[in-house]
Amino acid sequence: MIILPVMKTALQDPPVYQFHLPRFDTLLRVEQTSDHVLIRASRNTLNEEQKIRFIRRLVAEGFIPDHYQWQPLAGPGGFLGARWKVDYSWLLPDPQDKVRAERKLWRVLFAASAVWLATMGAVISCAPLRG
């Protein structure tokens, strides 16, 4: 009987890539899972030919698997090729980030107020009395 060691592997999130197309003023987010590729665009500025060229460039650079080069865009059902979606929700800030930022802001304001009060106290206590 042969016993093989079991390797523990951490599950990783699927790769996500972000691109900026300044010529079209468009941000793109490429999300790859085991069964499909989803491309989220911030604006609908690319025509079908430009989308196909972008997907072929992704394949050539090794970001997505080779078979997407030959079936570049998904049909109405989204079964073949990469799915293209105009969606800017991924650009919106996370509500938890706002809470953390406000918390840090209040800490900085409190620290700055304490330093200002200490400085004013030192100035007033060191000032010569006239009278």
C-alpha positions in Angstrom: 0.0 0.0 0.0 1.4 3.4 -1.0 0.4 6.5 0.9 0.9 9.7 -0.9 1.2 13.0 1.0 -1.7 15.4 0.7 -0.8 18.9 -0.3 -2.9 21.7 1.0 -3.6 24.3 -1.6 -5.2 27.6 -1.0 -8.1 28.5 -3.2 -7.4 31.7 -5.0 -9.8 34.2 -6.4 -10.1 34.1 -10.2 -7.8 36.6 -11.9 -9.1 40.0 -12.6 -7.4 42.5 -14.8 -8.2 46.2 -15.4 -7.4 48.2 -18.5 -7.7 51.8 -19.5 -8.3 52.7 -23.1 -7.6 56.5 -23.2 -8.5 56.8 -26.8 -12.1 55.7 -26.1 -12.2 57.1 -22.5 -13.2 53.7 -21.3 -12.1 51.5 -18.4 -12.3 47.7 -18.8 -12.3 45.0 -16.2 -11.6 41.4 -17.4 -12.8 38.7 -15.0 -11.9 35.1 -15.8 -13.5 32.1 -14.1 -13.2 28.4 -14.9 -16.1 28.5 -17.5 -16.2 32.0 -18.9 -14.6 35.4 -19.3 -16.6 38.5 -18.5 -15.4 41.9 -19.7 -17.0 44.9 -18.0 -16.8 48.2 -19.8 -17.4 51.5 -18.1 -18.9 52.9 -21.3 -20.3 51.5 -24.6 -17.6 53.1 -26.9 -16.2 50.0 -28.7 -17.8 48.5 -31.8 -17.9 44.8 -32.5 -14.6 44.8 -34.5 -12.8 46.7 -31.7 -14.1 44.3 -29.1 -12.9 41.3 -31.1 -9.4 43.0 -31.5 -9.3 43.6 -27.8 -10.1 40.0 -27.0 -7.5 38.7 -29.5 -5.0 41.0 -27.8 -5.9 39.5 -24.4 -5.3 36.1 -25.9 -2.0 37.1 -27.4 -0.8 38.6 -24.1 -1.8 35.5 -22.2 -4.5 37.0 -20.1 -7.3 34.6 -21.2 -7.2 31.1 -22.8 -6.5 30.7 -26.5 -9.9 29.3 -27.5 -11.5 32.8 -27.0 -9.5 34.0 -30.1 -11.8 31.9 -32.3 -15.1 32.5 -30.5 -14.5 36.0 -29.3 -18.0 37.3 -28.4 -20.8 35.5 -26.7 -24.1 35.2 -28.4 -27.4 36.4 -27.0 -27.4 33.5 -24.5 -23.8 34.1 -23.5 -22.7 30.5 -24.1 -19.8 30.9 -26.5 -16.9 33.3 -26.2 -16.3 36.1 -23.9 -19.3 38.0 -22.5 -19.2 41.8 -22.9 -21.2 43.9 -20.4 -21.5 47.7 -20.0 -21.4 48.1 -16.2 -19.7 50.7 -14.1 -20.8 49.4 -10.7 -17.2 48.0 -10.1 -16.0 51.6 -10.2 -18.2 52.7 -7.3 -16.5 52.9 -3.9 -17.2 50.3 -1.3 -19.4 51.6 1.6 -17.0 50.2 4.1 -14.2 52.3 2.6 -16.3 55.4 3.4 -16.7 54.3 7.0 -13.0 53.7 7.4 -12.1 57.0 5.8 -14.5 59.0 8.1 -13.1 57.2 11.1 -9.5 58.2 10.1 -10.6 61.7 9.4 -12.1 62.2 12.9 -8.9 60.8 14.4 -6.7 63.3 12.4 -9.0 66.2 13.3 -8.9 65.2 17.0 -5.1 65.0 16.9 -4.8 68.3 15.1 -7.1 70.0 17.6 -5.1 68.6 20.6 -1.8 69.8 19.0 -3.4 73.3 18.4 -4.7 73.5 22.0 -1.3 72.5 23.4 0.5 75.1 21.2 -1.9 77.8 22.2 -1.6 76.9 25.9 2.2 77.1 25.6 2.0 80.5 23.8 -0.3 81.9 26.5 1.7 80.5 29.4 5.0 81.9 28.1 3.7 85.3 27.2 4.9 88.1 29.6 2.2 89.6 31.9 1.8 93.3 31.6 0.0 95.2 34.0 
